[in-house]
Amino acid sequence: MLPERTTLVFNGHQQMAELSAAMGLFRTSMIMDARARTMNYQLTLMGKRISAQLLPPDITDYFSEGGRPTIVHTNRVDTVAGYPCRHAVAIFPRVDHPEVDLWYTKEIAVEAPNWMNPFAEVDGVLLRYEMMHHGLRMRMDAISVKPGKVDPERFGVGADFQQVSPAVLKHEMAEVLGSFRM
């Protein structure tokens, strides 16, 4: 039932992450713009299509389950999806939120790649990491990176989505993701 794959596309200052679960019944897209400091979060659930524009205070609230981590950079290096990666550890202030290994590369040109997540201090594209979201721990591990042009339309918000407030979106996400917990 949980998502197994996330696709991230980017073109300099914009990123779009897509994931689906439950055989496509549940889909989310997060369209992020580093220059405008906005995230359009789109949710599709069994035909229901909602979207909310999140601004920095909403984003901080939305992705702050473990609190703001302290990032400790190490000397470790590895290769992930063909890219040389540096290692860091995110240490969260909450005891119930374990530390997270972060593997990132500076070889992919994305402007402020982590401005919207708890790892904003990391100046590189995260290729292997874990994140808590609505009580679920998700492990992200890049399998491949395919350079090339990205259609600018990929970063547009679908016209068929009902616009809702960030609070309504957060409530809907909590209901959906709450059903995934055991």
N, C-alpha and C positions, 0 to 999 in steps of 0.2 A: 504493500500500500504506500510506503514512503517513496519519495523521489530517489531514483537511482542515478540520474544524469542531469547535469546542469550545463547549459551552453552559454558561454559568454562571448559577446561580440563587442568590438570597440573600434573607435576611429579617432584617436587623439584625446579629445576631451569628453567624449560620450562613451557610455558603456550600456549594454543591455544584457541582463541575465534572464534566461528562461529555464523553467523547470516544470515538470509535470509528474503526476502520481496517479495512482488508482486507475491505471489503464487510460489516462488522458481525461478522466472526469474532473480532476483538480489540476489547474495550470496557473502559474504566476509568471509575470514578467516585471522586471524592475528596470526602468529606463532612467539612467543617471547622467546628469550633466555637471561636470566639475566646474565649469565657468559660471553657470547660473546657480549652482549649489541647490539643485532640485532633484527629486526622485519621483517619477510617476510609477506607482505600484499598481499593477493590474492583476485582478483575480478573476478566474473563470472557474465556476463550480457548477457542474450539471446544468449548463445553459445560462446560469446567472453570471453577468459580466459587470464588474464594478472596478472603478479606478479612483485613486486618490493621489493628489499631488502633495508630496511631503517636502517640507522645508527643513533646514538644519535642526531647529528644536524638535520637530516631529521625528526626524531620523534618529537623533540622539536618544529620544525616548523609546523608539521602536526597537533599537538594537543595543540596548544597555542592560540586558539581564544580569550580567556579571559585574557591572560597574566598569569604570574606565581602567583598563589594564596598564601596568607598567611594562614597557617593552625593554627587554634585555637582549642586546645583540651579542652573538657569539662569533667565534672564528670558524665555525663549521661551514662546509660547502658540500653541495651535492648537485646532481643533474636531475631535473624534473622535466619531462616532456621535451627533452633535447636542449634545455636551457640551463646555463650555470645559475645556481641559486645559492643565496646566502641564508643563514639561519638566524632566527631570533626566537625568543620565548616571551609569550604574553602571560603575565602574572596578574590575576584578578584579585581585587580586594575582598571579595566574598569567599568565605571558607568553602562553601558548597560548589564553587566554580573552579574546577581544576585548571592548572596552567595549560597553555596551548603552544605547540611547536608551530612556527611559521617559517615557510620556505618561500623565498621571493627572488625575483630576478629584476635587474635594471636593464636588461637587454630588450625588453618590449616597451615601445614608446607609448605610454598612456599618461596623460596629464593628471596628477594628483589621484592615483589609482585607488586609494583607500580612504578618501575624504569622508565617505558615507558609512564606514564601518568602524568597529571598536579599535581597529589597527591603523588608524589614520597616520600615526607616527612612522609607519613603515613606508619608505620611499622606493617602492618597487611593486611589480605585479605579483600578487600572491598566487603561487602555483600548487601549494599543498598547505592546508590549514584546517582547523576545526572551528565551528561557530555554534553558539547556543542561540536558538530562535524559538520562542514560544515553548520553552521547556524541552525542546528536542535538540540533541547534539548532532550536528551534521559534519561529516568529514568531506572536505573537498580535495580532490587530487587530480591535477590536470593530466589528461591522457595524451592530448596532442594540441598543437597550436598551428593553425593554418593561416599564414600571412596572405593578404590580398585585400582588394577593395571591398568595402561594406556598403550596401545600398543605404543611403540616408533615410529612406522610408522605414527601415528597421527601428529607428529611434523615435518614431511618431506614436502618439497615443491613439488607439483604435477609436473611431467615431462611434462604434456600437457599444461602448462601455458607458454605464451610468456613473456620473461623477458623484463621489461621496466624500465626506470629511475624513481626515486621518483617523478620528476616533471610531467611526463606523467601520472603516477598513480593519482596524486593529481588533475590534469586536468580532468581525466575521472571520478573520484569520485565527483568532483564539478558539472559536468554535470548531473550525475545520481541523486545525492542528491538534486540538485537545482530543479529538476522536482517534488520532494516530498513537497516542500514548497507551502503554500497557498498564 
